[in-house]
């Protein structure tokens, strides 16, 4: 339920097979990531009628607060940080500061399209090396645009500000993909947001995570 959501929860957008059949870009990302989680955001506020999240939008070309609007065949996983009350307060303060800075300097917070595609390619190589050679090799992102961000980079950076590396690759700037956050040891799964009229279809889904 929306009222059970908390500020700072991590939201991950999973695209079902039916969605991927009609959305080429999501399909391309899912192939590169070997996963159908293709977008991420961090919760800002939630009421029964409105869920707002801090995210980077390629469509809008910016980083901002957006209403969560589910597309057909889209599910949002809700992951809650495993943090202390002190860290939770700090996390909320950092999110508020991001929003203040975005409002004050909107042109500084743009969507990093080139950096995001570079990160996606690096993620593809990272996964392929693990799958075929059973080795972990850290590859940094060569694109270092300071005022441009992609979705999972925002989540990763905010948690770094409270001293938490969500995943192993958080040690390198601008490389963490949305799907990796699903397996973070610092996040626990607390629920899903989905369209009730699609429940029957979801029960038939061949989940790829």
PEVENRA-V307687 format. One record per residue. RES is the residue in one small letter. PSI is psi as a letter, one per 30 degrees, with the letter a starting at -180 (* if undefined). D_CENTER is the distance of its C-alpha to the mean C-alpha in whole Angstrom. Layout:
# PEVENRA-V307687
res & psi & d_center
RES & PSI & D_CENTER
RES & PSI & D_CENTER
This chain:
# PEVENRA-V307687
res & psi & d_center
x & k & 20
x & e & 18
x & f & 21
x & f & 20
x & l & 16
x & k & 16
x & k & 15
x & f & 12
x & k & 11
x & k & 7
x & k & 6
x & k & 5
x & j & 7
x & k & 10
x & k & 13
x & l & 16
x & e & 19
x & e & 21
x & e & 18
x & f & 18
x & f & 21
x & g & 21
x & j & 18
x & e & 19
x & e & 16
x & e & 13
x & e & 16
x & e & 16
x & e & 13
x & e & 13
x & e & 17
x & e & 15
x & f & 13
x & h & 15
x & l & 13
x & g & 12
x & j & 8
x & f & 8
x & l & 5
x & l & 2
x & l & 5
x & k & 7
x & k & 11
x & e & 14
x & l & 16
x & k & 17
x & l & 21
x & f & 22
x & f & 22
x & k & 19
x & k & 15
x & k & 14
x & k & 11
x & k & 10
x & l & 8
x & k & 9
x & k & 11
x & e & 13
x & e & 16
x & f & 16
x & g & 16
x & l & 15
x & k & 13
x & a & 14
x & k & 14
x & k & 13
x & k & 15
x & j & 13
x & j & 15
x & k & 15
x & l & 16
x & k & 19
x & g & 17
x & k & 14
x & k & 13
x & j & 10
x & k & 10
x & k & 11
x & k & 10
x & k & 13
x & k & 14
x & i & 17
x & l & 18
x & l & 22
x & e & 23
x & e & 24
x & e & 20
x & e & 19
x & e & 21
x & e & 20
x & e & 16
x & e & 17
x & e & 20
x & e & 17
x & e & 15
x & e & 18
x & e & 19
x & e & 16
x & e & 17
x & e & 21
x & e & 20
x & e & 18
x & e & 21
x & e & 24
x & i & 23
x & e & 21
x & f & 22
x & f & 20
x & i & 17
x & l & 16
x & k & 13
x & i & 14
x & e & 15
x & e & 17
x & e & 15
x & e & 12
x & e & 15
x & e & 16
x & e & 13
x & e & 13
x & e & 17
x & e & 17
x & e & 14
x & e & 17
x & e & 19
x & e & 18
x & e & 18
x & e & 21
x & e & 23
x & e & 22
x & e & 23
x & f & 26
x & f & 27
x & h & 26
x & l & 25
x & j & 22
x & k & 22
x & k & 20
x & j & 20
x & l & 19
x & k & 17
x & f & 21
x & j & 19
x & h & 19
x & j & 19
x & e & 19
x & g & 18
x & k & 15
x & l & 12
x & l & 9
x & e & 5
x & f & 4
x & e & 8
x & e & 8
x & e & 6
x & e & 9
x & e & 11
x & e & 12
x & e & 12
x & e & 15
x & f & 17
x & g & 18
x & g & 18
x & k & 16
x & j & 14
x & e & 12
x & l & 13
x & e & 16
x & f & 14
x & f & 13
x & f & 17
x & k & 17
x & k & 15
x & h & 12
x & f & 12
x & k & 9
x & l & 7
x & e & 4
x & e & 8
x & e & 9
x & f & 7
x & f & 9
x & g & 12
x & k & 12
x & f & 15
x & g & 14
x & k & 12
x & k & 14
x & k & 14
x & f & 16
x & a & 15
x & k & 14
x & k & 15
x & l & 17
x & k & 20
x & e & 23
x & f & 25
x & g & 23
x & e & 23
x & e & 26
x & e & 24
x & e & 21
x & f & 24
x & f & 25
x & k & 21
x & i & 21
x & k & 18
x & j & 16
x & * & 14
